[in-house]
Amino acid sequence: MNISMKPLKGLSLESVQRKIVSVSIDLADCEELNENSIEPTATLESLSDFGFDSLAVLQLVCEVEELYGISITNDQIADMSTLQDFAKHIVTLSERERNEVCSV
């Protein structure tokens, strides 16, 4: 998969959620999976319904880390139960980065 890194500044929750769903679809082992069949409120565990196993979830995290140039710890992953939680974490990192730049 060819992913270009995006800057974190100014990300919206909706755009990050859409990107995570898109990456999930690309990684899934399920032809029926599309943007209408997976909601941002889907739990990471429910992704198993679409052919995801624990390795695929880790691959999703790695793809998103690469996409946004971030690092997510195992503890942070454990605190994320939904795709929306995952997106909120990325947006929070975006807001922190923006605040750090503004305070310099």
N, C-alpha and C positions, 0 to 999 in steps of 0.2 A: 504494500500500500504506500503510495507516495503522499506524504503529509508535509505541508509546509508549516513552520512554526509561526504562530500568531502572537502579536504583542498582547499583554494582559490588560493594558489600560483601557478603561471604558467598556468592558464587556457587559452585555445584558444577560440576565438569567435565561431569558427565552432563547437567545442565540446560542448560549453554551448548552442548554438542554437539547436543542435541535442537533447540535454537533455531536453530542454524546449518543443520542438516539441513532444518528447516521452512522457513527463508528460501530455501534452495537449491531446494526443491521449488516454492515460489511463483515463483521466477525462471526455472525451467527451461522449455525449450520441448519438453517431452516428456510426453505424457499418461500414459505407463506409469510415470513416476517417482512413488514413494511412500516412506513412512518405512521400509518393509521392503527397498526396492531400493537404498538408499544408506546406506553404513556410515560412521561417523566416521573410519575409517581410509582412506576413499577419498582418492585424491590429487586435488589441485586439477586436474591435467591430465586425470584420468579423468572429470571432469565433462563433458568434451566428448562422451562417450558419451550424455549426457542432453540434448544441445543447447546446452551452454555453450560460448561462445567467450571470448576474453580480455576482451572488454567485459563479458560477463555475470559473469565472476569479479570484475572491478573493481566491478560493481554490487553483488555479494554483499558485498564488503568495505565498501562505502559504507553499505549497509543495516545491517550489523552495527555499524559505527561509530556510526551514528545511534541505533540501538537501545540501545547501552550508553553513549553519550556519550563515546566514546574516539576517539583518532586513531592510525592505524596507518601507518607510513611504508612507502615502496616497498621499502626494504631489509628491513624486517620481513616484508613479504608474500613477498619472495623466499626468506626463510628458512623459510617455512611450506610444507611439501609436502603435508600432509593436512588434512582438516577438523578432525581431532583436534589437530593443531599449532595451528591457528587458535584453537580453544577453549582450549587450554592457555595461549596468549598472553593471552587475555582474563581467565582465572582468575588468572594471574600479576599482571596489572594490579589485579585485585580484592584480592589479598593485599597488594600494595604499598600500596594505598589504606588498607586496614584497619590495617596496621602504622604508617602515617603518622598516622592518627587516634589510635591507641593511644599513640603516643610524644609527643603534644602535651600 
